[in-house]
Amino acid sequence: MLDERDKWIAELEAEVDLLRKRYEHLSEAYEKLQHQLNELLRHRFGKKSERFIEPSEDDNDEADPPEDDLEDEWVLYRRKKKTKNKKEILKRVVIIPVSEEEKKCSCGYQKTVIRYETKEVFNYQPAVFEIIEQKREVVACPKGCDGAMVTAPAPLQVLPKATEEFLAFLIVSKLDDRQPLYHLEKQLEERYGIECNRQTMARWMIGLMEPLRPMFNLLKDEAILYDVSSCDATTLQVLREPGRAAETKSYVYCMRGGSPEKLVVLYAYNNKLHKVFVHDWYAGYQGYLHVDGDNFFELIGSLSGINLVNCNSHARRKFEPIAQGTKGQGLAKEALRFFKSLYKIERTAKEQELDYKSRYELRQREAKPILETFKCWLDEAYPTVLPKSPLGNAINYCLKLLPGLTRYLEDGRLEIDNNLTEQQIKPFVIARKILCLLLLWMERMHFACT
């Protein structure tokens, strides 16, 4: 009788354990789906701002927040009034003199300049496109001597059919001004009467690969030799790439490095083996490397002499959408308060224009205790959430990358996040979203430098 009862109890315990696991699985799935629904509703109908506003104690969602709470304390960038007049760098053509007749006074004396009446007007000189016809002299002996004919040497050019000035115009228009080649083709033909089709311009950009490689290598040396660098990547869909479907995503990497006096920003294209690509690109590098949490950087992070500095802005973004969809207090909003305090310290250092040593001391004095408290909070909060839920993934992300998230404390030259590199790659992302660019030439060039 006891054996049957024990067997019955064991079966009930197994059934309860199975139901508990099923409940946890369904709870995680429900929380994940609810999070996705909140995100879709927010992107469709709500605000996309990442601003964090402290909730009130009674959590009156219908009440308007006070204006002081609208201050976003984690954002470091603020638009400032322009203090320097950039018109000073423009060329100036000045002085309209009084005629000689009017300078003569009726009393017989010569009038002198006592002041100037000044007015500034903007002027624009249209670009000049022209055909340079190179006529090279060919000379020969009139007596017909053998070997006496000489031709003037051809001027050195990067490409045979375009001057360096036109190629510079093409590169700046395509990469910096984000003009697609078919726009340039139409512009040159309608405004200047130049027939230069897009296929020709694309071929010229491909042909610039080898001539520009030494410049790229010199810039890369500057970035590698300095011990603080950063890297970020964005997806890119390349059309008509050999051996790859058009839906296959590749990546464009932005590398930012070099000393503050010689800052270098380089771009590189890669379509496969991203861990190996990043590892090979930074071969020989020693120092700190700002990155996000992508697994591209796992291989290089395991090398001795390279210390990964992870981006706190990415860690914060894991909690922000959860907090936006949560009413009242919650773990996600508690996490945002930690980041808010850390970014307030960074903004203080920026406003006071502290040097690297002073910024290091400020972080050790104020930011380090906050991060230590944040670590304890993460350890206590993680067991209370579902591991596979959005909140569980956010906390696990911070715990996994916590050494890299706190590494910016080690050196005042380091940044709390990788936003400066993201700003450098943003123009490329904007061009990718606005224009349907055919960037197959990047697969052959594997770089574009600024």
C-alpha positions as CSV (number, residue, x, y, z in Angstrom):
1,M,0.0,0.0,0.0
2,L,2.9,2.4,0.9
3,D,4.6,1.5,-2.4
4,E,1.5,2.4,-4.4
5,R,1.2,5.7,-2.5
6,D,4.9,6.6,-3.0
7,K,4.5,5.7,-6.7
8,W,1.4,7.9,-6.9
9,I,3.1,10.8,-5.1
10,A,6.1,10.5,-7.5
11,E,3.8,10.6,-10.5
12,L,2.1,13.7,-9.1
13,E,5.4,15.4,-8.5
14,A,6.6,14.6,-12.0
15,E,3.3,16.0,-13.4
16,V,3.6,19.1,-11.2
17,D,7.2,19.6,-12.4
18,L,6.1,19.2,-16.0
19,L,3.3,21.7,-15.6
20,R,5.7,24.1,-13.8
21,K,8.1,24.0,-16.8
22,R,5.3,24.4,-19.2
23,Y,4.0,27.4,-17.2
24,E,7.5,29.0,-17.3
25,H,7.8,28.3,-21.0
26,L,4.3,29.8,-21.7
27,S,5.0,32.8,-19.4
28,E,8.2,33.5,-21.2
29,A,6.5,33.2,-24.6
30,Y,3.6,35.5,-23.4
31,E,6.0,38.1,-22.0
32,K,8.0,38.1,-25.2
33,L,4.9,38.4,-27.4
34,Q,3.6,41.2,-25.1
35,H,6.9,43.0,-25.4
36,Q,6.8,42.7,-29.2
37,L,3.2,44.0,-29.3
38,N,4.1,47.0,-27.2
39,E,7.1,47.8,-29.4
40,L,4.9,47.5,-32.6
41,L,2.3,49.8,-31.0
42,R,4.9,52.2,-29.9
43,H,6.6,52.4,-33.3
44,R,3.2,52.7,-35.0
45,F,1.4,55.1,-32.8
46,G,3.8,56.2,-30.0
47,K,6.9,58.3,-29.5
48,K,10.2,56.8,-30.7
49,S,12.3,59.0,-28.3
50,E,14.5,57.1,-25.9
51,R,14.0,59.8,-23.2
52,F,13.5,58.4,-19.7
53,I,11.0,60.3,-17.5
54,E,10.8,59.4,-13.8
55,P,7.4,58.0,-13.0
56,S,5.5,59.6,-10.1
57,E,4.7,57.7,-7.0
58,D,1.0,57.4,-7.8
59,D,1.8,56.7,-11.5
60,N,-0.8,59.0,-12.9
61,D,-0.2,58.4,-16.6
62,E,-2.7,61.0,-17.7
63,A,-0.9,63.8,-15.9
64,D,1.6,65.9,-17.8
65,P,5.2,65.5,-16.6
66,P,6.8,68.6,-15.1
67,E,9.1,70.4,-17.4
68,D,12.1,69.6,-15.3
69,D,11.5,65.9,-15.9
70,L,11.7,66.4,-19.6
71,E,15.4,66.9,-19.3
72,D,17.0,63.8,-20.7
73,E,20.0,63.3,-18.4
74,W,21.6,60.4,-20.2
75,V,22.1,62.1,-23.5
76,L,25.6,63.7,-23.8
77,Y,25.0,65.6,-27.0
78,R,23.3,68.9,-26.8
79,R,22.8,71.3,-29.7
80,K,24.8,74.5,-28.8
81,K,24.5,77.9,-30.2
82,K,27.1,78.7,-32.9
83,T,29.7,80.9,-31.3
84,K,32.3,80.9,-34.1
85,N,31.4,82.7,-37.3
86,K,32.2,80.3,-40.1
87,K,32.0,83.1,-42.6
88,E,35.5,84.0,-41.5
89,I,36.9,81.1,-43.5
90,L,35.3,82.3,-46.8
91,K,37.3,84.3,-49.3
92,R,36.5,88.0,-49.2
93,V,36.6,90.6,-52.0
94,V,36.3,94.0,-50.4
95,I,36.6,97.8,-50.7
96,I,34.6,99.8,-53.1
97,P,36.5,103.1,-53.4
98,V,35.1,106.5,-54.0
99,S,35.9,107.9,-57.4
100,E,38.9,110.3,-57.7
101,E,36.7,113.2,-58.7
102,E,34.5,112.8,-55.6
103,K,37.7,112.7,-53.4
104,K,38.5,116.3,-54.3
105,C,36.9,118.8,-52.0
106,S,35.5,122.1,-53.3
107,C,38.0,123.9,-51.0
108,G,40.9,122.2,-52.9
109,Y,41.9,119.6,-50.2
110,Q,42.0,115.8,-50.8
111,K,39.4,114.0,-48.9
112,T,40.6,111.1,-46.6
113,V,38.9,107.8,-45.6
114,I,37.3,108.2,-42.1
115,R,35.4,104.9,-42.0
116,Y,33.8,102.2,-44.1
117,E,30.2,101.5,-44.6
118,T,30.2,97.7,-44.5
119,K,27.7,95.2,-46.0
120,E,28.1,91.5,-46.4
121,V,26.5,89.6,-49.3
122,F,26.9,85.9,-50.2
123,N,28.2,85.0,-53.7
124,Y,28.3,81.8,-55.5
125,Q,30.6,80.8,-58.4
126,P,29.3,77.8,-60.4
127,A,31.6,74.8,-60.9
128,V,33.6,74.9,-64.1
129,F,33.6,71.7,-66.2
130,E,35.8,71.7,-69.2
131,I,37.6,69.5,-71.7
132,I,41.4,69.7,-71.4
133,E,42.9,68.9,-74.8
134,Q,46.4,67.6,-74.3
135,K,48.4,68.2,-77.5
136,R,51.9,66.7,-77.1
137,E,54.5,67.8,-79.6
138,V,56.1,65.3,-81.8
139,V,59.4,66.5,-83.2
140,A,61.6,64.9,-85.9
141,C,64.7,65.7,-87.8
142,P,63.8,67.2,-91.3
143,K,66.6,65.1,-92.8
144,G,64.8,61.9,-91.8
145,C,67.4,60.5,-89.4
146,D,66.6,57.2,-87.8
147,G,65.5,57.5,-84.1
148,A,65.3,61.3,-84.3
149,M,61.5,61.5,-83.6
150,V,60.7,62.4,-80.0
151,T,57.2,62.8,-78.4
152,A,56.6,64.9,-75.4
153,P,55.9,62.8,-72.3
154,A,52.2,62.4,-71.2
155,P,51.3,64.1,-67.9
156,L,51.0,61.7,-65.0
157,Q,47.3,60.9,-64.2
158,V,45.6,58.5,-61.8
159,L,43.2,57.5,-64.6
160,P,43.6,58.2,-68.3
161,K,40.2,59.7,-69.1
162,A,39.6,62.1,-66.1
163,T,41.7,64.6,-64.1
164,E,42.2,64.2,-60.4
165,E,40.0,67.2,-59.8
166,F,37.1,65.5,-61.6
167,L,37.7,62.3,-59.7
168,A,37.7,64.1,-56.4
169,F,34.4,65.7,-57.4
170,L,33.0,62.3,-58.2
171,I,34.1,60.7,-54.9
172,V,32.8,63.6,-52.8
173,S,29.5,63.7,-54.6
174,K,29.0,60.0,-54.4
175,L,30.3,59.2,-50.8
176,D,30.0,62.5,-48.9
177,D,27.0,64.2,-50.6
178,R,25.3,60.8,-51.1
179,Q,24.4,61.5,-54.7
180,P,23.6,58.3,-56.8
181,L,25.5,58.1,-60.0
182,Y,22.4,58.4,-62.1
183,H,21.7,61.8,-60.5
184,L,25.2,62.9,-61.4
185,E,24.8,61.6,-64.9
186,K,21.6,63.7,-65.4
187,Q,23.1,66.7,-63.6
188,L,26.3,66.8,-65.8
189,E,24.3,66.4,-69.0
190,E,21.5,69.0,-68.3
191,R,23.6,71.7,-66.6
192,Y,26.9,71.4,-68.3
193,G,26.3,69.5,-71.5
194,I,28.8,66.7,-70.5
195,E,27.9,63.2,-71.6
196,C,29.4,60.9,-68.9
197,N,27.2,57.9,-68.2
198,R,26.9,56.2,-64.8
199,Q,28.6,53.0,-66.0
200,T,31.7,55.1,-66.9
201,M,31.7,56.8,-63.5
202,A,31.2,53.5,-61.7
203,R,34.2,52.0,-63.6
204,W,36.3,55.0,-62.6
205,M,35.5,54.5,-58.9
206,I,36.5,50.9,-59.2
207,G,39.7,51.9,-60.9
208,L,40.6,54.2,-58.0
209,M,41.0,51.1,-55.8
210,E,44.7,50.6,-56.3
211,P,45.8,54.3,-56.5
212,L,44.1,55.0,-53.2
213,R,45.3,51.9,-51.3
214,P,48.6,53.5,-50.1
215,M,46.6,56.4,-48.6
216,F,44.3,54.0,-46.9
217,N,47.2,51.9,-45.6
218,L,48.9,55.1,-44.1
219,L,45.6,56.1,-42.4
220,K,45.2,52.6,-41.1
221,D,48.7,52.7,-39.6
222,E,47.8,55.9,-37.7
223,A,44.7,54.1,-36.3
224,I,46.5,50.9,-35.4
225,L,49.5,52.6,-33.7
226,Y,47.4,54.5,-31.1
227,D,46.1,52.5,-28.2
228,V,42.5,53.7,-28.2
229,S,40.2,52.7,-31.1
230,S,36.6,51.9,-31.8
231,C,34.6,49.8,-34.3
232,D,31.0,49.6,-35.4
233,A,29.2,47.8,-38.1
234,T,26.0,48.2,-40.1
235,T,24.2,45.9,-42.5
236,L,24.3,46.4,-46.2
237,Q,22.4,44.6,-49.0
238,V,24.5,44.4,-52.1
239,L,22.8,43.7,-55.4
240,R,24.2,41.4,-58.1
241,E,27.1,40.2,-56.0
242,P,28.6,37.0,-57.5
243,G,27.7,33.9,-55.7
244,R,25.3,35.6,-53.3
245,A,21.6,36.2,-53.2
246,A,20.4,39.8,-53.2
247,E,18.7,39.1,-49.8
248,T,22.0,38.1,-48.2
249,K,23.2,40.8,-45.9
250,S,26.8,42.0,-45.7
251,Y,28.4,44.5,-43.4
252,V,30.2,47.8,-43.6
253,Y,32.5,48.5,-40.7
254,C,33.5,51.9,-39.4
255,M,36.9,52.0,-37.7
256,R,37.7,55.2,-35.7
257,G,41.2,55.6,-34.2
258,G,44.4,57.6,-34.0
259,S,45.5,60.3,-31.6
260,P,43.1,63.2,-30.9
261,E,45.4,65.4,-33.1
262,K,45.3,62.9,-36.0
263,L,41.8,61.3,-35.8
264,V,41.2,58.7,-38.5
265,V,37.9,57.3,-39.7
266,L,38.0,54.4,-42.1
267,Y,35.3,52.2,-43.7
268,A,35.6,48.6,-44.8
269,Y,33.3,46.2,-46.5
270,N,33.0,42.5,-45.7
271,N,30.5,39.8,-46.7
272,K,31.6,36.7,-44.7
273,L,33.6,35.4,-41.8
274,H,33.1,38.6,-39.8
275,K,35.0,37.4,-36.7
276,V,38.1,36.6,-38.8
277,F,37.8,39.9,-40.7
278,V,37.8,42.0,-37.6
279,H,40.6,39.9,-36.1
280,D,42.8,40.3,-39.2
281,W,42.0,44.1,-39.6
282,Y,43.3,44.7,-36.1
283,A,46.3,42.5,-36.4
284,G,49.1,44.0,-34.3
285,Y,46.9,46.3,-32.4
286,Q,47.4,46.8,-28.7
287,G,45.1,48.8,-26.5
288,Y,41.5,49.6,-25.8
289,L,38.8,48.9,-28.5
290,H,35.3,50.4,-28.2
291,V,32.7,47.9,-29.5
292,D,29.1,46.9,-29.0
293,G,27.9,43.4,-27.9
294,D,28.0,41.8,-31.4
295,N,29.7,38.4,-31.5
296,F,31.9,39.8,-34.3
297,F,34.3,40.9,-31.6
298,E,34.5,37.7,-29.5
299,L,37.6,36.4,-31.3
300,I,39.6,39.6,-31.1
301,G,38.5,40.1,-27.5
302,S,40.2,36.9,-26.6
303,L,43.6,38.1,-27.7
304,S,46.1,39.4,-25.1
305,G,46.9,43.1,-25.2
306,I,43.4,44.0,-26.5
307,N,40.8,45.2,-24.0
308,L,37.2,45.5,-25.2
309,V,35.3,48.5,-24.0
310,N,31.6,47.7,-24.4
311,C,29.0,50.3,-25.1
312,N,26.7,51.4,-22.2
313,S,24.3,53.0,-24.6
314,H,23.6,49.6,-26.1
315,A,23.1,48.1,-22.7
316,R,20.7,50.9,-21.8
317,R,18.7,50.3,-25.0
318,K,17.9,46.8,-23.8
319,F,15.9,48.2,-20.9
320,E,14.4,51.3,-22.5
321,P,11.6,49.7,-24.6
322,I,10.6,47.5,-21.6
323,A,10.4,50.6,-19.4
324,Q,8.3,52.4,-22.0
325,G,5.7,49.6,-22.0
326,T,5.7,49.2,-18.2
327,K,3.3,51.1,-16.0
328,G,4.4,52.3,-12.6
329,Q,7.7,51.2,-11.1
330,G,9.6,48.2,-12.4
331,L,13.1,46.6,-12.8
332,A,13.6,48.2,-16.2
333,K,13.0,51.7,-14.9
334,E,15.4,51.0,-12.0
335,A,18.1,50.0,-14.5
336,L,17.5,53.2,-16.4
337,R,18.1,55.2,-13.2
338,F,21.6,53.7,-12.9
339,F,22.4,54.7,-16.5
340,K,20.9,58.1,-15.9
341,S,23.3,58.7,-13.0
342,L,26.3,57.5,-15.0
343,Y,25.5,59.8,-18.0
344,K,25.0,62.7,-15.7
345,I,28.6,62.3,-14.5
346,E,29.8,62.2,-18.1
347,R,27.9,65.3,-18.9
348,T,29.4,67.1,-15.9
349,A,32.9,66.2,-17.1
350,K,32.0,67.5,-20.6
351,E,30.5,70.8,-19.4
352,Q,33.5,71.4,-17.1
353,E,35.9,70.6,-20.0
354,L,37.9,68.3,-17.8
355,D,41.2,66.8,-19.1
356,Y,41.7,63.0,-19.2
357,K,43.3,62.8,-15.8
358,S,40.5,64.8,-14.1
359,R,37.8,62.8,-15.9
360,Y,39.5,59.6,-14.7
361,E,39.5,60.9,-11.1
362,L,35.8,62.0,-11.4
363,R,34.8,58.6,-12.6
364,Q,36.7,56.8,-9.8
365,R,35.1,59.0,-7.2
366,E,31.5,59.1,-8.5
367,A,30.8,56.5,-11.2
368,K,32.7,53.5,-9.7
369,P,30.4,53.3,-6.6
370,I,27.3,53.4,-8.9
371,L,28.6,50.6,-11.1
372,E,29.4,48.5,-8.0
373,T,25.9,49.0,-6.8
374,F,24.5,48.2,-10.3
375,K,26.4,44.9,-10.3
376,C,24.8,43.9,-6.9
377,W,21.4,44.9,-8.3
378,L,21.9,42.8,-11.4
379,D,22.9,39.8,-9.3
380,E,19.8,40.2,-7.1
381,A,17.3,40.9,-10.0
382,Y,18.3,38.2,-12.4
383,P,16.9,35.2,-10.3
384,T,13.6,37.0,-10.0
385,V,12.9,37.2,-13.8
386,L,12.3,34.7,-16.5
387,P,15.7,34.0,-18.2
388,K,14.4,34.1,-21.7
389,S,12.1,37.1,-21.3
390,P,13.1,40.5,-22.7
391,L,13.9,41.7,-19.2
392,G,15.9,38.5,-18.5
393,N,17.8,39.0,-21.7
394,A,18.6,42.6,-20.9
395,I,19.9,41.8,-17.4
396,N,21.9,38.8,-18.7
397,Y,23.4,41.1,-21.4
398,C,24.7,43.4,-18.7
399,L,26.0,40.6,-16.6
400,K,27.8,39.0,-19.5
401,L,29.5,42.2,-20.7
402,L,29.9,43.9,-17.3
403,P,33.8,43.8,-17.4
404,G,33.6,45.7,-20.7
405,L,30.9,48.0,-19.6
406,T,32.9,49.2,-16.6
407,R,36.3,49.2,-18.4
408,Y,35.9,52.9,-19.3
409,L,36.8,53.7,-15.7
410,E,40.4,52.6,-16.3
411,D,41.4,55.5,-18.5
412,G,40.1,59.0,-18.9
413,R,40.6,58.9,-22.7
414,L,37.9,56.2,-22.9
415,E,34.2,56.9,-23.6
416,I,31.2,55.5,-21.8
417,D,29.7,54.4,-25.1
418,N,30.5,53.9,-28.7
419,N,28.2,56.7,-29.9
420,L,31.0,58.8,-31.5
421,T,31.6,55.9,-34.0
422,E,27.9,55.4,-34.5
423,Q,27.7,59.1,-35.5
424,Q,30.4,58.5,-38.1
425,I,28.6,55.6,-39.7
426,K,25.2,57.4,-39.5
427,P,25.5,59.2,-42.9
428,F,26.1,55.9,-44.6
429,V,23.0,54.4,-42.9
430,I,21.0,57.4,-44.0
431,A,22.2,57.0,-47.6
432,R,21.3,53.3,-47.4
433,K,17.8,54.0,-46.3
434,I,17.1,56.9,-48.8
435,L,18.8,55.7,-51.9
436,C,18.9,52.3,-53.7
437,L,22.6,52.3,-54.1
438,L,24.3,49.8,-56.3
439,L,27.5,49.3,-54.2
440,L,29.0,46.3,-55.9
441,W,32.2,48.2,-56.4
442,M,32.7,48.2,-52.6
443,E,33.1,44.4,-52.8
444,R,36.2,45.0,-54.9
445,M,37.5,48.0,-53.2
446,H,36.9,46.7,-49.6
447,F,37.4,50.2,-48.3
448,A,36.4,53.8,-48.6
449,C,38.3,56.4,-46.5
450,T,37.5,59.9,-45.2
